[in-house]
């Protein structure tokens, strides 16, 4: 029997917002964001396969596995349309979910998403995967954050507690090795992104040391792009208030009409 994905549910309302963390993170990364949004919506913050309390999920680690797993979990919960919010690897998973079941994706908010370009800071992510003690975890998170936004002790403790679970560290090392092979990442083709008609907001820190913000160049014209100056890769922790406001704004936008030349590709 496949173990279920773990998710923390907060709030209530007619809309459901799904949060997908980045590599090495967990559902608690979103605590400040969900606390802001849960007053008017139902929020679900997942531990993605291979992370936290979803550690034992089969084939845990890839964005494709995460996308399939979350879609299946939402179906089991009988949840229809959702607003997807994904960070880094979770951003790639959110895009794959939207491509697989666009009719169930009301909006897409992507924070420094994976899969938008081949460049990736493999050495830093592999170091982060192998970090054990709090000092090394803090140093890795600081390297991934903007110079003015050091990691909070809360998030250092959250990541440290997660890594203390048996098997977690080895799983992160395995995922990082696969994700950064040859210091390149897999790319979601731009022509597939063109088929997404729901509101899409892409947010990127100007000082991202993991995935360069130039990967947002050449995105489909109906995507909205927001650069956060002097922010790094860890936007969820660096600017939770801004992230919550961007999600709220994107949820209110209207879908874009599908361009005829891409209609066949979407079928």
C-alpha positions as CSV (number, residue, x, y, z in Angstrom):
1,X,0.0,0.0,0.0
2,X,1.4,3.4,-1.0
3,X,1.8,5.7,2.1
4,X,-0.1,8.9,1.8
5,X,1.4,12.3,1.3
6,X,1.5,14.5,4.4
7,X,-0.1,17.9,4.3
8,X,-1.0,20.5,6.8
9,X,-4.5,22.0,6.3
10,X,-5.4,25.4,7.6
11,X,-8.3,27.9,7.1
12,X,-11.6,27.5,5.3
13,X,-13.3,29.1,2.4
14,X,-14.6,28.5,-1.2
15,X,-11.0,28.5,-2.6
16,X,-8.2,26.1,-1.9
17,X,-4.5,27.1,-2.2
18,X,-1.9,24.3,-2.5
19,X,1.7,25.0,-1.4
20,X,4.7,23.0,-2.7
21,X,8.1,23.6,-1.1
22,X,11.5,23.5,-2.7
23,X,14.2,20.9,-2.4
24,X,15.3,20.2,1.2
25,X,12.3,22.0,2.6
26,X,9.0,21.0,4.1
27,X,5.4,22.1,4.8
28,X,6.6,24.3,7.7
29,X,8.5,26.6,5.3
30,X,5.1,28.1,4.4
31,X,3.9,28.8,7.9
32,X,4.0,32.6,7.7
33,X,2.5,32.7,4.3
34,X,-0.4,30.4,5.1
35,X,-1.1,32.2,8.4
36,X,-1.8,35.3,6.3
37,X,-4.0,33.6,3.6
38,X,-5.8,31.0,5.8
39,X,-8.3,33.7,7.0
40,X,-10.1,33.6,3.6
41,X,-9.2,30.3,2.0
42,X,-8.4,26.7,2.6
43,X,-4.7,26.1,2.5
44,X,-2.8,22.8,2.0
45,X,1.0,22.8,2.6
46,X,2.5,19.5,1.5
47,X,5.6,17.6,2.4
48,X,6.7,16.5,-1.0
49,X,7.8,12.9,-1.7
50,X,11.1,12.2,-0.1
51,X,10.8,15.1,2.4
52,X,9.6,15.3,6.0
53,X,6.6,13.1,6.8
54,X,6.3,12.1,3.2
55,X,9.9,10.6,3.3
56,X,8.8,7.0,2.5
57,X,6.7,7.9,-0.5
58,X,7.9,5.6,-3.4
59,X,10.2,7.2,-6.0
60,X,10.4,10.3,-3.9
61,X,12.5,13.1,-5.2
62,X,11.6,14.2,-8.7
63,X,9.3,17.0,-9.7
64,X,7.4,14.6,-11.9
65,X,6.8,12.2,-8.9
66,X,5.7,15.1,-6.8
67,X,3.2,16.4,-9.4
68,X,1.6,13.0,-9.8
69,X,1.5,12.4,-6.1
70,X,-0.2,15.7,-5.2
71,X,-2.7,15.4,-8.0
72,X,-3.6,11.9,-6.8
73,X,-3.9,13.2,-3.2
74,X,-6.1,16.1,-4.2
75,X,-8.4,13.7,-6.1
76,X,-8.6,11.4,-3.0
77,X,-9.6,14.5,-1.0
78,X,-12.2,15.2,-3.6
79,X,-10.8,18.7,-4.2
80,X,-11.5,20.2,-7.6
81,X,-9.9,23.4,-8.8
82,X,-7.0,24.8,-6.7
83,X,-4.6,27.7,-6.8
84,X,-1.1,26.3,-7.0
85,X,1.9,28.0,-5.3
86,X,5.4,26.4,-5.8
87,X,8.9,27.3,-4.8
88,X,12.0,26.0,-6.7
89,X,11.5,22.2,-7.2
90,X,8.0,22.7,-6.0
91,X,7.5,25.3,-8.7
92,X,8.5,22.8,-11.4
93,X,6.0,20.3,-9.8
94,X,3.3,22.9,-9.9
95,X,3.9,23.6,-13.6
96,X,3.7,19.9,-14.4
97,X,0.5,19.6,-12.4
98,X,-1.0,22.5,-14.4
99,X,0.1,21.0,-17.7
100,X,-1.3,17.6,-16.8
101,X,-4.7,18.9,-15.5
102,X,-5.1,22.5,-16.5
103,X,-8.8,22.5,-15.9
104,X,-8.1,21.9,-12.2
105,X,-5.6,24.8,-11.9
106,X,-7.2,28.1,-11.1
107,X,-3.9,30.0,-10.9
108,X,-0.2,29.4,-10.8
109,X,2.2,31.3,-8.6
110,X,5.9,30.3,-9.1
111,X,8.7,31.4,-6.9
112,X,12.1,30.9,-8.5
113,X,10.8,27.8,-10.2
114,X,12.9,24.8,-11.3
115,X,12.9,23.8,-15.0
116,X,13.0,27.2,-16.6
117,X,16.7,26.9,-17.6
118,X,19.6,24.5,-17.5
119,X,21.7,26.5,-15.0
120,X,21.6,25.3,-11.4
121,X,24.1,25.7,-8.5
122,X,24.8,22.0,-8.1
123,X,27.6,22.3,-5.6
124,X,25.5,24.5,-3.2
125,X,22.5,22.2,-3.4
126,X,24.6,19.1,-2.8
127,X,26.2,20.8,0.2
128,X,22.8,21.7,1.4
129,X,21.6,18.1,1.0
130,X,24.5,16.8,3.2
131,X,24.2,19.5,5.9
132,X,23.7,17.9,9.3
133,X,24.4,20.3,12.2
134,X,22.6,23.6,12.7
135,X,25.6,25.7,11.8
136,X,26.0,24.1,8.4
137,X,22.3,24.2,7.7
138,X,22.3,27.9,8.6
139,X,25.3,28.6,6.4
140,X,23.7,26.8,3.4
141,X,20.4,28.7,3.9
142,X,22.4,32.0,4.2
143,X,24.2,31.2,0.9
144,X,20.9,30.7,-0.8
145,X,19.3,33.9,0.6
146,X,19.9,37.5,-0.2
147,X,22.7,39.3,1.8
148,X,20.1,41.4,3.7
149,X,17.9,38.4,4.6
150,X,19.7,35.9,6.9
151,X,17.7,32.7,7.7
152,X,15.6,32.8,10.9
153,X,16.4,30.4,13.7
154,X,12.9,29.0,13.3
155,X,13.6,27.8,9.8
156,X,17.0,26.5,10.8
157,X,15.4,24.5,13.5
158,X,12.6,23.2,11.1
159,X,15.2,22.0,8.6
160,X,17.4,20.5,11.4
161,X,14.5,18.6,13.0
162,X,13.5,17.2,9.6
163,X,17.0,16.0,8.8
164,X,17.1,14.2,12.2
165,X,14.6,11.7,11.0
166,X,16.1,8.3,10.1
167,X,16.8,8.1,6.4
168,X,16.1,11.7,5.6
169,X,19.7,12.8,5.0
170,X,20.5,10.0,2.7
171,X,17.4,10.6,0.7
172,X,18.2,14.3,0.3
173,X,21.7,13.4,-0.9
174,X,20.3,11.0,-3.5
175,X,17.8,13.6,-4.7
176,X,20.4,16.3,-5.0
177,X,22.7,14.1,-7.0
178,X,20.0,13.2,-9.5
179,X,18.7,16.7,-9.7
180,X,22.1,18.4,-10.3
181,X,23.7,15.7,-12.5
182,X,26.4,17.4,-14.6
183,X,25.4,20.6,-12.8
184,X,22.4,21.0,-15.1
185,X,18.7,20.6,-14.5
186,X,15.9,19.4,-16.8
187,X,14.0,22.1,-18.6
188,X,10.2,22.4,-19.3
189,X,10.0,23.4,-23.0
190,X,8.8,27.0,-23.6
191,X,6.2,25.8,-26.1
192,X,4.5,23.8,-23.3
193,X,4.4,26.8,-21.1
194,X,2.6,28.7,-23.9
195,X,-0.3,26.3,-23.5
196,X,-1.0,27.4,-19.9
197,X,-4.0,29.8,-19.9
198,X,-4.6,30.2,-16.2
199,X,-3.1,33.3,-14.5
200,X,0.6,32.7,-14.1
201,X,2.8,34.8,-11.9
202,X,6.6,34.2,-11.7
203,X,8.6,35.7,-8.8
204,X,12.4,35.8,-8.7
205,X,15.0,37.3,-6.5
206,X,17.6,39.5,-8.1
207,X,20.4,37.9,-6.0
208,X,19.3,34.2,-6.5
209,X,22.5,32.1,-6.1
210,X,20.7,28.8,-7.0
211,X,18.7,29.5,-10.1
212,X,19.6,32.8,-11.9
213,X,16.8,35.2,-12.4
214,X,17.7,35.4,-16.1
215,X,15.9,32.1,-16.5
216,X,12.7,34.2,-16.5
217,X,13.8,35.8,-19.8
218,X,11.6,34.9,-22.8
219,X,8.7,33.6,-20.9
220,X,5.2,33.6,-22.6
221,X,3.9,37.1,-22.9
222,X,0.8,36.4,-20.8
223,X,2.9,35.4,-17.8
224,X,3.4,38.1,-15.2
225,X,6.9,38.6,-13.8
226,X,7.9,40.2,-10.5
227,X,11.6,40.7,-9.6
228,X,12.3,41.1,-5.9
229,X,15.3,43.3,-5.5
230,X,18.1,42.2,-3.2
231,X,16.3,38.9,-2.5
232,X,17.9,35.5,-3.0
233,X,16.4,32.1,-3.7
234,X,14.6,31.6,-0.4
235,X,11.7,33.9,-1.2
236,X,9.2,32.1,1.1
237,X,11.3,32.9,4.2
238,X,12.8,36.2,2.9
239,X,9.6,37.9,2.0
240,X,6.6,36.0,3.3
241,X,4.3,39.0,3.4
242,X,5.1,39.9,-0.2
243,X,4.6,36.3,-1.3
244,X,1.2,36.2,0.4
245,X,0.1,39.4,-1.3
246,X,1.3,38.2,-4.7
247,X,-0.6,35.0,-4.3
248,X,-3.7,36.8,-3.3
249,X,-3.4,39.2,-6.3
250,X,-2.8,36.4,-8.8
251,X,-5.9,34.5,-7.5
252,X,-8.0,37.4,-8.7
253,X,-6.6,37.6,-12.2
254,X,-8.5,36.2,-15.2
255,X,-7.3,33.4,-17.5
256,X,-5.8,34.3,-20.9
257,X,-7.3,33.0,-24.1
258,X,-5.4,30.1,-25.7
259,X,-3.7,31.1,-28.9
260,X,-4.9,29.1,-31.9
261,X,-1.5,27.9,-33.0
262,X,-1.0,26.3,-29.6
263,X,-4.5,24.7,-29.4
264,X,-3.3,21.4,-30.9
265,X,-0.4,21.1,-28.5
266,X,-2.7,21.4,-25.5
267,X,-5.0,18.5,-26.7
